[in-house]
Amino acid sequence: MSLPAPPILIVHDRAQALAAFAAARAVRRAVRVETPGEMAQALGPAWMRAFLDACAAERTTLPGPVAFHCGDAPGLALAALRLALPALRFAPAADAPPRVAEAIAAVAEAQGADFALGPPTGAVWRFPPPGGAPDPQGLELAAKRWLAALPPPGDLG
C-alpha cells in the first residue's frame, strides 16, 4: 500500500513559503509546497532556484518537496530542469501532443527530479495572493489551522 500524497500548499512568494514551512513543522506534517501555475511566467524557475539556495544557506529544513509549477509552458519546465530544481509540476495544454509531457518527464526522471503532471489534486490550499494579505504570522496560523483540520496522513485518500 502506498502512502497518500502530502497536502499541497500553494505559495506566491518567500514569506508565504516560510509560513507554510513553519505551519508544517508546527503540526508535524509533511507537505508539498508549490508555486501557482498562473504565475509561472512572472516568477520563473530562477526565482525558485534562488529561493532554494537561500533556504540551503540558511539551513532551513524543508517539510517536503518544494516545486516550481511551470504551468503549461514546456520551455519553463526545461529551464527548471536546467537549473536542477528538485521538483516541478507541468500541466500541459489540452491540445499539447503527449510526447511533450513524455519528453519532459524523461528528462526529469534522468535527473532524479520529483515530476508531477497535471493540476494539483488531493488536499490543496492556496495562500491568498500578495497585496493586502495578512501578516506572516497570520498566514502561518491560517495554514496551521488548515493542516490540523485534515485527516491523519494514513486516513487521506
JOPEMO-V730958 format. One record per residue. N is the residue number from 1. RES is the residue in three letters. PHI is phi in radians with two decimals (NA if undefined). D_CENTER is the distance of its C-alpha to the mean C-alpha in whole Angstrom. Layout:
BEGIN
n=N res=RES phi=PHI d_center=D_CENTER
n=N res=RES phi=PHI d_center=D_CENTER
END
This chain:
BEGIN
n=1 res=MET phi=NA d_center=24
n=2 res=SER phi=-1.53 d_center=21
n=3 res=LEU phi=-1.28 d_center=18
n=4 res=PRO phi=-1.18 d_center=16
n=5 res=ALA phi=-1.12 d_center=12
n=6 res=PRO phi=-1.20 d_center=11
n=7 res=PRO phi=-1.07 d_center=10
n=8 res=ILE phi=-1.93 d_center=7
n=9 res=LEU phi=-1.95 d_center=7
n=10 res=ILE phi=-1.61 d_center=6
n=11 res=VAL phi=-2.11 d_center=8
n=12 res=HIS phi=-1.79 d_center=10
n=13 res=ASP phi=-2.78 d_center=11
n=14 res=ARG phi=-1.06 d_center=12
n=15 res=ALA phi=-1.04 d_center=14
n=16 res=GLN phi=-1.20 d_center=12
n=17 res=ALA phi=-1.10 d_center=9
n=18 res=LEU phi=-1.14 d_center=12
n=19 res=ALA phi=-1.12 d_center=13
n=20 res=ALA phi=-1.11 d_center=11
n=21 res=PHE phi=-1.06 d_center=12
n=22 res=ALA phi=-1.10 d_center=15
n=23 res=ALA phi=-1.10 d_center=15
n=24 res=ALA phi=-1.10 d_center=13
n=25 res=ARG phi=-1.13 d_center=16
n=26 res=ALA phi=-1.10 d_center=19
n=27 res=VAL phi=-1.71 d_center=18
n=28 res=ARG phi=0.97 d_center=18
n=29 res=ARG phi=-2.37 d_center=15
n=30 res=ALA phi=-1.27 d_center=12
n=31 res=VAL phi=-2.41 d_center=9
n=32 res=ARG phi=-2.01 d_center=5
n=33 res=VAL phi=-1.82 d_center=3
n=34 res=GLU phi=-2.35 d_center=2
n=35 res=THR phi=-1.45 d_center=5
n=36 res=PRO phi=-1.35 d_center=8
n=37 res=GLY phi=-1.05 d_center=10
n=38 res=GLU phi=-1.23 d_center=13
n=39 res=MET phi=-1.85 d_center=12
n=40 res=ALA phi=-0.98 d_center=12
n=41 res=GLN phi=-1.16 d_center=15
n=42 res=ALA phi=-1.23 d_center=16
n=43 res=LEU phi=-1.35 d_center=13
n=44 res=GLY phi=1.29 d_center=13
n=45 res=PRO phi=-1.17 d_center=12
n=46 res=ALA phi=-1.13 d_center=15
n=47 res=TRP phi=-1.07 d_center=13
n=48 res=MET phi=-1.13 d_center=10
n=49 res=ARG phi=-1.06 d_center=13
n=50 res=ALA phi=-1.11 d_center=15
n=51 res=PHE phi=-1.10 d_center=12
n=52 res=LEU phi=-1.13 d_center=12
n=53 res=ASP phi=-1.12 d_center=16
n=54 res=ALA phi=-1.13 d_center=16
n=55 res=CYS phi=-1.07 d_center=15
n=56 res=ALA phi=-1.13 d_center=17
n=57 res=ALA phi=-1.11 d_center=20
n=58 res=GLU phi=-1.53 d_center=19
n=59 res=ARG phi=1.02 d_center=19
n=60 res=THR phi=-1.32 d_center=16
n=61 res=THR phi=-1.41 d_center=15
n=62 res=LEU phi=-1.52 d_center=11
n=63 res=PRO phi=-1.47 d_center=11
n=64 res=GLY phi=2.63 d_center=9
n=65 res=PRO phi=-1.07 d_center=7
n=66 res=VAL phi=-2.10 d_center=5
n=67 res=ALA phi=-2.02 d_center=4
n=68 res=PHE phi=-1.60 d_center=6
n=69 res=HIS phi=-1.52 d_center=7
n=70 res=CYS phi=-1.47 d_center=10
n=71 res=GLY phi=1.11 d_center=12
n=72 res=ASP phi=-1.82 d_center=15
n=73 res=ALA phi=-1.73 d_center=16
n=74 res=PRO phi=-1.08 d_center=17
n=75 res=GLY phi=-1.11 d_center=18
n=76 res=LEU phi=-1.19 d_center=15
n=77 res=ALA phi=-1.09 d_center=14
n=78 res=LEU phi=-1.17 d_center=17
n=79 res=ALA phi=-1.11 d_center=16
n=80 res=ALA phi=-1.06 d_center=13
n=81 res=LEU phi=-1.21 d_center=15
n=82 res=ARG phi=-1.09 d_center=18
n=83 res=LEU phi=-1.48 d_center=16
n=84 res=ALA phi=1.03 d_center=15
n=85 res=LEU phi=-1.17 d_center=11
n=86 res=PRO phi=-1.33 d_center=11
n=87 res=ALA phi=-2.60 d_center=8
n=88 res=LEU phi=-2.63 d_center=7
n=89 res=ARG phi=-2.20 d_center=8
n=90 res=PHE phi=-2.27 d_center=11
n=91 res=ALA phi=-2.08 d_center=13
n=92 res=PRO phi=-1.10 d_center=17
n=93 res=ALA phi=-1.07 d_center=19
n=94 res=ALA phi=-1.00 d_center=22
n=95 res=ASP phi=-1.64 d_center=24
n=96 res=ALA phi=-1.27 d_center=23
n=97 res=PRO phi=-1.09 d_center=25
n=98 res=PRO phi=-0.97 d_center=23
n=99 res=ARG phi=-1.11 d_center=24
n=100 res=VAL phi=-1.14 d_center=21
n=101 res=ALA phi=-1.12 d_center=18
n=102 res=GLU phi=-1.09 d_center=20
n=103 res=ALA phi=-1.16 d_center=21
n=104 res=ILE phi=-1.13 d_center=17
n=105 res=ALA phi=-1.06 d_center=17
n=106 res=ALA phi=-1.14 d_center=20
n=107 res=VAL phi=-1.13 d_center=19
n=108 res=ALA phi=-1.05 d_center=16
n=109 res=GLU phi=-1.10 d_center=18
n=110 res=ALA phi=-1.07 d_center=20
n=111 res=GLN phi=-1.56 d_center=18
n=112 res=GLY phi=1.34 d_center=16
n=113 res=ALA phi=-1.41 d_center=13
n=114 res=ASP phi=-1.35 d_center=10
n=115 res=PHE phi=-2.00 d_center=11
n=116 res=ALA phi=-2.00 d_center=10
n=117 res=LEU phi=-1.98 d_center=12
n=118 res=GLY phi=1.65 d_center=13
n=119 res=PRO phi=-1.23 d_center=11
n=120 res=PRO phi=-1.06 d_center=9
n=121 res=THR phi=-2.29 d_center=12
n=122 res=GLY phi=1.48 d_center=13
n=123 res=ALA phi=-1.38 d_center=13
n=124 res=VAL phi=-2.28 d_center=10
n=125 res=TRP phi=-2.27 d_center=11
n=126 res=ARG phi=-1.80 d_center=11
n=127 res=PHE phi=-1.16 d_center=12
n=128 res=PRO phi=-1.18 d_center=15
n=129 res=PRO phi=-1.01 d_center=15
n=130 res=PRO phi=-1.06 d_center=17
n=131 res=GLY phi=1.73 d_center=21
n=132 res=GLY phi=1.35 d_center=23
n=133 res=ALA phi=-1.31 d_center=20
n=134 res=PRO phi=-1.04 d_center=21
n=135 res=ASP phi=-1.13 d_center=21
n=136 res=PRO phi=-0.97 d_center=18
n=137 res=GLN phi=-1.16 d_center=20
n=138 res=GLY phi=-1.14 d_center=20
n=139 res=LEU phi=-1.12 d_center=17
n=140 res=GLU phi=-1.08 d_center=16
n=141 res=LEU phi=-1.07 d_center=19
n=142 res=ALA phi=-1.08 d_center=18
n=143 res=ALA phi=-1.15 d_center=14
n=144 res=LYS phi=-1.05 d_center=17
n=145 res=ARG phi=-1.06 d_center=19
n=146 res=TRP phi=-1.12 d_center=17
n=147 res=LEU phi=-1.09 d_center=15
n=148 res=ALA phi=-1.15 d_center=19
n=149 res=ALA phi=-1.40 d_center=20
n=150 res=LEU phi=-1.28 d_center=18
n=151 res=PRO phi=-1.09 d_center=21
n=152 res=PRO phi=-0.97 d_center=21
n=153 res=PRO phi=-0.88 d_center=18
n=154 res=GLY phi=-1.19 d_center=21
n=155 res=ASP phi=-1.74 d_center=22
n=156 res=LEU phi=-1.23 d_center=19
n=157 res=GLY phi=3.04 d_center=19
END
